[in-house]
Amino acid sequence: GLCKGFYDAGIFASLYDVVHPRSRASAAGVMNTVGWIGGALATSLAGWYADHGPQGSAVANMSRFIAGGGLIYLAGGIVLLLTVALFARRDVLRRAGEGDESAIT
């Protein structure tokens, strides 16, 4: 949808900024593979966990598996927020020291 378009545009633009033009297609392929491998493996893992999880029923095991996925997203969000908190001030001060007036406003 619309949000996926905004996401992909930023991801590939930043990838192309740092990868040599001859290697961009390979880098995009590797990035797509790594990005989608979680979705490919999650279906098999969810099915296995539903059958072999610690709860008494498959529905309870699936609920626990989905909650675990939510915890992974929550942990990722916390890491991103901590990264911004730790590095944003340093980067703004560095840009201000280089004479970039837009970094202060």
C-alpha positions as a Python dict, from the first residue, in 0.01 Angstrom:
ca = {
    (1, 'G'): (0, 0, 0),
    (2, 'L'): (88, 363, 35),
    (3, 'C'): (303, 327, 348),
    (4, 'K'): (502, 42, 193),
    (5, 'G'): (580, 271, -101),
    (6, 'F'): (718, 539, 129),
    (7, 'Y'): (921, 277, 315),
    (8, 'D'): (1070, 119, 3),
    (9, 'A'): (1154, 455, -154),
    (10, 'G'): (1364, 554, 146),
    (11, 'I'): (1530, 217, 187),
    (12, 'F'): (1645, 182, -171),
    (13, 'A'): (1749, 547, -202),
    (14, 'S'): (1975, 511, 100),
    (15, 'L'): (2109, 181, -31),
    (16, 'Y'): (2200, 340, -364),
    (17, 'D'): (2377, 625, -185),
    (18, 'V'): (2635, 393, -30),
    (19, 'V'): (2673, 111, -286),
    (20, 'H'): (2884, 137, -601),
    (21, 'P'): (2666, 154, -917),
    (22, 'R'): (2800, -179, -1050),
    (23, 'S'): (2688, -357, -732),
    (24, 'R'): (2348, -196, -676),
    (25, 'A'): (2139, -474, -829),
    (26, 'S'): (2315, -739, -621),
    (27, 'A'): (2285, -528, -306),
    (28, 'A'): (1912, -476, -367),
    (29, 'G'): (1869, -852, -416),
    (30, 'V'): (2054, -935, -96),
    (31, 'M'): (1855, -673, 94),
    (32, 'N'): (1525, -814, -34),
    (33, 'T'): (1631, -1168, 52),
    (34, 'V'): (1730, -1078, 406),
    (35, 'G'): (1420, -864, 449),
    (36, 'W'): (1174, -1133, 342),
    (37, 'I'): (1341, -1439, 492),
    (38, 'G'): (1171, -1374, 826),
    (39, 'G'): (828, -1391, 664),
    (40, 'A'): (922, -1706, 479),
    (41, 'L'): (1047, -1882, 791),
    (42, 'A'): (776, -1753, 1024),
    (43, 'T'): (503, -1966, 868),
    (44, 'S'): (697, -2288, 926),
    (45, 'L'): (802, -2182, 1275),
    (46, 'A'): (446, -2084, 1369),
    (47, 'G'): (310, -2418, 1253),
    (48, 'W'): (577, -2611, 1438),
    (49, 'Y'): (522, -2407, 1755),
    (50, 'A'): (145, -2457, 1734),
    (51, 'D'): (195, -2833, 1734),
    (52, 'H'): (485, -2858, 1981),
    (53, 'G'): (449, -2553, 2209),
    (54, 'P'): (416, -2574, 2588),
    (55, 'Q'): (44, -2493, 2604),
    (56, 'G'): (-227, -2756, 2585),
    (57, 'S'): (-385, -2647, 2257),
    (58, 'A'): (-270, -2524, 1918),
    (59, 'V'): (-472, -2202, 1959),
    (60, 'A'): (-300, -2121, 2289),
    (61, 'N'): (39, -2195, 2136),
    (62, 'M'): (-35, -1971, 1837),
    (63, 'S'): (-145, -1691, 2070),
    (64, 'R'): (182, -1722, 2256),
    (65, 'F'): (378, -1724, 1928),
    (66, 'I'): (202, -1407, 1806),
    (67, 'A'): (266, -1238, 2142),
    (68, 'G'): (634, -1329, 2107),
    (69, 'G'): (638, -1161, 1766),
    (70, 'G'): (490, -851, 1926),
    (71, 'L'): (767, -853, 2185),
    (72, 'I'): (1025, -867, 1907),
    (73, 'Y'): (868, -560, 1744),
    (74, 'L'): (856, -383, 2081),
    (75, 'A'): (1224, -458, 2143),
    (76, 'G'): (1313, -326, 1797),
    (77, 'G'): (1120, -6, 1864),
    (78, 'I'): (1298, 43, 2196),
    (79, 'V'): (1636, -5, 2028),
    (80, 'L'): (1545, 255, 1765),
    (81, 'L'): (1433, 506, 2028),
    (82, 'L'): (1749, 450, 2232),
    (83, 'T'): (1959, 499, 1922),
    (84, 'V'): (1790, 831, 1850),
    (85, 'A'): (1829, 938, 2213),
    (86, 'L'): (2198, 847, 2219),
    (87, 'F'): (2312, 975, 1881),
    (88, 'A'): (2078, 1254, 1765),
    (89, 'R'): (2226, 1522, 1993),
    (90, 'R'): (2580, 1430, 1891),
    (91, 'D'): (2493, 1445, 1521),
    (92, 'V'): (2317, 1781, 1554),
    (93, 'L'): (2614, 1927, 1740),
    (94, 'R'): (2854, 1788, 1481),
    (95, 'R'): (2657, 1947, 1197),
    (96, 'A'): (2638, 2275, 1385),
    (97, 'G'): (3016, 2266, 1424),
    (98, 'E'): (3053, 2220, 1048),
    (99, 'G'): (2856, 2537, 986),
    (100, 'D'): (2528, 2373, 885),
    (101, 'E'): (2272, 2625, 1010),
    (102, 'S'): (1979, 2396, 926),
    (103, 'A'): (2096, 2148, 1191),
    (104, 'I'): (2011, 2386, 1475),
    (105, 'T'): (1658, 2483, 1372),
}
